[in-house]
Amino acid sequence: MVRVAAGPFAPGHLGELTQQVPFEMIDTVLAQTCCVQRRVRDLPSRVVVYLLLGGCLFAGLGYRQVWQRLVAGLEGLAVADPSEAALTKARARVGPQPLRALFDLLRGPAASMAGPVRWRGLLVCAIDGTTLFVADSAANLARFSKQRGGRTGGSSYPMVRLVTIMACGTRSVMDAVFGPITSGETTYAKDLLARLPAGVLLLADRNFAAGHLLKIVTDCQAHLLVRAKTGRGAPKLPVLHRCPDGSYRSVFGGQSVRVIDAEIRIATKTGTVTGVYRLITTLLDTDTYPATAILRLYHERWEIETAYLEITSSILGGRVLRARTPAGVDQEIHALLVTYQILRTAMTDATNSEPGVDPDRASFSIALHVARDQVVHATGVIAGTVIDLVGRIGRLVLDDLLPQRRLRVNARTVKRAISKYNARGPNIDRRTYTATISLNILAGPALTTSLDP
């Protein structure tokens, strides 16, 4: 027999994930945002919030089909059978505010006892952006634009730019902002960086190597490790002092920084590829933060790329968001971020229960599919007297951990061509190879005797 809320609140659950977002939490954000229903209907506001989160677990279904999964395990209980129109009106009535408040409540680093989440006392995070497609409606087009240009003439759907800061290791969302693609990643990054907590080491790619962004980070008592261009358009970084580890002190955006020039050589059985990296960091102490250790740490920036793959591919399956209004898009994206966050929290709880297990080894796909099953069966909705932090989701994740990450590389090629005709072009080697990586700190440019232009 399942244990759920009583009466019309019974369909309001998320299976075992309800323990990550319990009834009391949902009721609190609804009260704070003044979105509690005036009278109890077939679709109370709390139930609608769980419907929106369930819609992210079942992104390929319409909300009517999502509702059927929420009530599938409630056999014997008198539950409502709302129409598609009723579900649409209920979502509009609740609005985006409760989902925003719920995300603000849940965002932040999931606690982990393993993995490179903390490095030498600093919380390691990464910042980057991605894009999502939204429904091609008149209301959305008034707010979000389509991408122009390209051989295919641009995108078929309006697009949203999403920029997040994620904790490396657990891949939990620290903060997020989104809006039209007419604004770039660095524009959105200003708001995120201004809210950055102290004690964070932020990893970023070349797009974020800007002096004004670095100043925002340092003003928050945080640190930055960013890759910089080395060719045309590269920032001017005068050599003020050479450090014993091969890096050198410089100034960037009015801030004191260290610069690390390094040659990275990747050898596979097909040959050797060599590239030159230039990293800028506010970590000035060479004894605590040696150049070679910083170089190796920078690879963790790819954690955020994997997280975006989990959101756009594993959860959404490359699909267009359902909402046909900007308010609905706001609501749906916050629901998506909340759903991703609670899945990540459940996974981290599981890996924390096994000492020495890196959170990287937890399979997101397994957690997602098990969570879907728990919704359909309506199991684990209400916790027992003894709290099970691992739960069914965690046990199945631990039963099938991913292998330890191997050092492998793959050329950046199109895995699946958009056009079948392009797929018939020249043969491209898409295989992954075991690699050996060697690092060589370069001497850098000559010592600068004056900062005058």
N, C-alpha and C positions, 0 to 999 in steps of 0.2 A: 504494500500500500504506500502510495506517495504522500509526502508531507509538504503541503504548499499553503499559501495564504488562503483565507476564507472568502467565500462569496465571489463577487465580480473581480476581486483582486487575484484569484487563483491563476489565471493565465500570465500574470506578471512575474516571470522568473526567467532565469538563464541557465537552468540546470545547475550543475556544480559550480559554475562561475558566479552564481548568485551570491556565494559566500565572499567573493571579491567585491561585489557591489550589492550589499544586503538591503533589505527593504528600508531600514532606518536611514541609510545613506541617501537613497533615492528620495524618500519623503523629506529629508532635510534640505536638499537642493531645490526641490519643488517649492518648499515653504519660503526659502530664501529668495527665490526668483518670482514669488507670487503667482505660481502656475498650478497650484492645487485646484482640483475641480470644485465648483461651487456646490454641486450635489453629486452623489455617487451614481454614476451611470454604468452602462455595460462596458465602457472603456475609460476607467479612471486614469488619471494622469500618470500614476506610477506604472500601470500596465503599458501605457503608450511608450514610456521611456524604455522598458524592457523590450518592447516590440522593435524599437529603433535599433537597439543593440543586437537583438536577434537577427534583424535584417542585415547586419554586417557579417554575422556568422554564416548566413545563407544569402550571399550577395547575388547569386544567380536566380533568385526567386522573387516574385512579386510579394508585396506585404500580405496579401490574402493567403498565399501559400506559407509564408513565414508564420502567420497566425495559426494555421493548421498544425504546424510543428510545435508551437508553444502549448497547444491543447491536446496533442496526440497522446501524452502520457497521463491525462486527467480523466480517464474513462470512469464513468460512474458519477462524475461531478456535473452539476448544471452550469455550463459555460455558454457565453454568448457566441453568436455566429454572425459577426458584423460583415457588412458588404465592403467592397473595395472603396466605395465613396465614403462610407463611415470611417474607415481607417485613414483616408486622406484628410478628412475634416479633423479627426482627432490629432493627427500629427501637426496640422496647422495650428490647432488650438494650444497645444503645448509649446510650440515654437522652439527656437534654438537656445534660449537662455539656460534652461536646466542642463542641457548637454554641455554647454560651455562651463557652467559651474562644476559639473561632475568631472570634466577633464582637469580643471584647475585643482580639484581636490585630489585627483589620482596621479597627476603627472609628477615626475621626479624619479630618481634612481632607485630601482628595486635593490634591496640589500642583498649583497652576495659575499660569500666567504671565499670565493675562488675567482680565478680569471683576472685579466688586467684592468679591472674596473678602477682600482686605485694603484697608482704608480708613484712610489717614493713619497707617499703622503698626499698625493693630488688625485682628485676624482677625474678620470680620463673620459672626455666626451668628444663628440664629433658634430660638426655642423655641415649641412648640405641641403640642397633642394631637389625636388622632383615635380612632376606635373600629373594632374588627374584630369580626366575628361568628364564633362557634365552634359546633361540632356540638352539637345539642340532645340530649345524653346525660345519664344520671343522674350520672355522675362529674363531668362539666363543670358541671352545675347545682349540685353541692355546693360548688363553688369560685367560679363565675361566675354572675351573676344576669342576668335579662332586664330590659330597660328598661321601666318602667311608665308608664302615662298616655298622653295623646295621643288624638286622635280615633279612631285605629285600635286603641287598647287596649294599646299598647306593642309591643316587638319580639317576633318569633317565635322568635328564637335568643338564647342567652346572649351577652353582649358582653364584650369586653376593651378597656380603655382603654390606649392606647399614647401615651406622651409622649416626644418626641425633641428633641435639639438638633442642628441641621443647619447646615453651612457654606453660606453664600449663594454663589451663582455655580456652584460644582461640585455643590451639593446633596448632598454626601456626609454620612454620619451620623457625628456626633461622639460621641454617647452616646444611650442609650435605656433606658427602663424601662416596664414594663407590669404590669397587674393588673386586678382586678375594677373595674367602673364605679361601685361603691359609694364609692370614693374619687375625689376630684376631681383635676383637672389640677395645681392648686397643691400638693396633698399629694405627688404623685409628683415634682413639680418640685424639692422640697427635696433629694432624693437626687441628682438630676442636677446641680443647681447647686453642691452641695458638692464635686463632682468637676470643676468647671469649671477649665480651665487659665488661667493668667495671660495677660494681653494680648488677651483676647477682648472684643469689643463685642457684647452680646447684645440682639437685637431681640425685643420681646414685645408682645402685645396687652393690652387692658384687664384681662383676667382675671388677669394676673400683676402688676398694679400694687399690690403689697403691701409694706409696710415691712420685714417680716421676710425676704422673699425678696431685697430689695435689699441687705440687710446680708450675706446669704450670698454674694451676688455680689461685693461689695466686699471681703469677707474673703479671697476667692480672688484678689485683685489683678486683677479683671476689671471691665468697665464694663457698664452697663445703659442701654438706650434703650427706654422703655415708654410706651405710650399710656395716659392716665388718663381717668376719667370727668369730665365737666364739670357734670353736673346733680345730681340727687338721689343721695346716697351718694358723691359725689366726695370724694377725700381733701383734708384741709385743708393748703394750701400757702401759708404766709405769705410775703409779698413782703418780703425782707430787703434786697435791693439790686437796682437796675435795671442791666442790662448795655447796652453801646452797640449791640448787634445787635437789641435789642428783647426779648430773654429776660430773666428775672430769677432771682436766687439765692433759694433757699428751703431748707427742711429737711424730710426725709421719712424716716420710720423711724429717726430719730436720725442720718441721714446728710446731708451737704451735697449739694444737687442744683441743677441749673438747670431751669427750667420754660419751655417755649416754647408760647405760645398763638398759634395761626395760623388764619386763614381760608383755606380752599382752595376755589377756584372752578373748576368743570369745565364747559366750554362745548362743546356739540355743535350740529349743525344742528337738533336738536329742542328746544334751549333750554339754560338754564344752571342748574346745581345748585351750591349753596353749603353748605359744612359747616365746623364749627369743630373743630379738633383741639387737644388739650393733650398735650404730650409731656414726660416727665420723664427726665432723663439725669444721669449722674454725670460727664459730660464738662464740666468747669467752665471750661476755657480758651476764651474766645470768639474769640481770634485763630486758634488751631489748629482749632477746631471751631465755625465760625459757625452761627447758628441756621438760616439758609436751607439750608446744606449738610446739616445734620442732618435737616431736614424731607424733603429729597429722598432721603436715604439710607434713611429709614424705610420707603419703598415696597418695599425689598428684602425686607422681612419676608414678602412673598407668595411668596418662593421656597419656603418650607417647605410652603405650601398646594399648590403645584405638585408637590412631591416626594410628598406624601401621595396626590395623584391618581395619580401614576405607580405607587405601591405598591398602592393599593386598586382602581384601575381597570385600568391597563395590565397589571400582573402578575396580580392576583387576578381581575380582571374582575367585581368585586362579589360574588365567591363566598364561601361559608362555609368556614372552615378545616377541614381533614379530621379532625384529631386528636380523639379521643373521650375523652381523659383530660387532666387538668391538666398532667401531665408531658409528654404529647404536644404540648399547646398551647405549652408553654414551648419545646420542641424545634423546633416548626414556625415559631414567630415569630422565633426566633433564626436559623433557616435562611433565612427570608424577608429579614431585615435583612442577612445576609451576602450573599445573592444580589443584592439591590439595590445593596449597597456595591461589589461587584466589577464590576457593570455600569457603575456611575458611574466607577470607577477606570479602566476600559477606555476610556470616553468621554473622560475628562480626558487620558489619555495621547495620544489622537488629536488633540484640540484643541491640546494643548501642542506638537505637532509642526508646527503651522502658526502662525507668529508673528502676533499680532493677532486671532486667532479667539477670540471670547468663548465660554466653555463653555456659555452659555445657548443657543447656536445648534445644539448637538448634539441630535439627535432620540433620545429615549429609546425610542420605539417601534421605530425602525430597529435600534438596538443590541439590543433584546430579541429581535426576530424573527431577526436574523442569528445571535445566540447560540444560539437554538433549532436553527437549521439546522446549526450547527457541531457541536452535540451529536449530532444524528442521523447526520451523516457522520463523526463521530469524528475531525475534522481539527484540527490545531494543538494536540494534547494535550501533546506533548513538544516543547519549544522546540529549534530547531536550534542549531548552533554560533554563528551570528550571531543575536542577539536582535532580533526585530521588535517594537518597542514599540507600533506602530500596529495591525498585524495585519489580518485580514479584517474584523473588526467595525469597527475604526477607519477603514479605507479606505472602507467603504460609508457610514459616518456622515459622513465628510468630503465624499464625493461628493454628498451630498444634505443640506447644512446648511440649517437653518431660516433664514428671512430675518431681518434685523435687527429687533429688537422695535419695533413701532410703538406710538405713544401712542393707545390705544383704551380705551374703557370700555363696560361692559355692565351694565344694571340687574340687581340680584340677584333673579332670578326662578327659579321651578321650570322647568327645561328639559324634563323629562319627568315628567308627573304619575304618581303611583303607580296611581291609578285612571283608567281611560279616561273615566269620567264627569266627573271633575274636568277632564280635558283638553278637554272640550267647553264649558267655562265661558267667561267673558268673554275677548275677544281680549287677549293680552298681548304687548307688543312685546319680542321676545327678540333683536333684532338688535344688533350691535356697531357703535359709531360712532367715527369719528376724533374725537379730543378735543384741546382746548387747556386746559392747566392753569395757573392763576396762583396765586401764594402771597402772602399778606399777613400779616406778623407783627403781632399785636395788642398793644396796650399792656398788657393784663392788669389785675388789680385794683389797688387803691390800696396804697401802701407801708404795711407793717405797722410800727407804732411799738413794739409789745410782743408778746412771745410768750405772755404770761399769758392764760389762758382768760377 
